[in-house]
Amino acid sequence: MRDEVWLSDSALGEPFETIEPDQLRSSLVFNSPHSGARYPSAFLAMSRLDPQTLRRSEDAFIDELYRPCVELGAPLLRAHFPRAYLDANREAYELDPRMFEGPLPSSANTRSLRVAAGLGSIPRVVGEAQPIYRQPMPIAMGLARIDSLYRPYHAELARLIERARARFGRAILIDCHSMPSSSPDVVNCDIVLGDRYGGSAAGWIVATLESSLRHAGLVVRRNKPYAGGYITELHGQPAAGRHAVQIEINRALYMDERSIRKFPNADTLAASLFSAAAALAEAADDSRSLGLAAE
């Protein structure tokens, strides 16, 4: 099967989308790289897993929870391609040699902890280490995904961040994720804010988010067990006016994790997220008007 045909499967459609505000008024940029739920039929045919099992790797509905934040005058970038197909929160060539037929690029990172766990830019497993593919794929097919999906997605994210920095003097990336409630590391925890232990964002940014979310009755931790992934590390450069915070939300707060159905009361959580984002947008405006350096 030719890569071009495979990648143009109608089930995938537009690979990602930027939801723009009516007017750009905020330095915030929202990003949801793992909420995609469009599964190409050819990909499903290659997989040994059923679609419901593949969906366990999704940050399902996260883009919907943050959608109201666009009203603050900030864009939301969301992937439509699923994480099991391509993970944009990885280095481009974080690849597992066991997955492919043919030699990998010389620049491939084959020894990261994420690759060892089967969670590279093209994941080998989902859920509880369940292998995705029936057999190895041609390396050309994997590289086609990176060229056609990964690179354009990251180019768009970089554009949005630089636009905010140029317009407002800084950009504040909110990288939006979810975490399975079954993980023992997130027991009695609703939200994890990841700022690379203070390295990816100014302290007042994380403090503002934490204060608002706690005020909403949510249990919030910082950096444990999620300090921020590749996107947070890449774009979190406070000295350059680019800040990044990863927000992980316990899935049990808003969805049935087995059936992947959103709870009716998910709107309550969305309202709390909106309030936290609004508080951050206001704090960013105040610091800018006072001439305070967030960097």
Secondary structure, DSSP 8 states (H G I E B T S, - for coil): --HHHHHT-TTT-SSEEEE--SS---SEEEEETT------HHHHHHBSS-HHHHGGGS-TTHHHHHGGGGGGT--EEEE-S-TTT--SSS-TT---GGGEES---TT----SHHHHTT-SSS-SEETTTEE-BSS-EEHHHHHHHIIIIIHHHHHHHHHHHHHHHHHHS-EEEEEEEEE-TT-GGGTT-SEEEESTTTTSS-HHHHHHHHHHHHHTT--EEESSS----HHHHHH-BGGGTEEEEEEEEEGGGTEETTTTEE-TTHHHHHHHHHHHHHHHHHHHHHHHHTT----
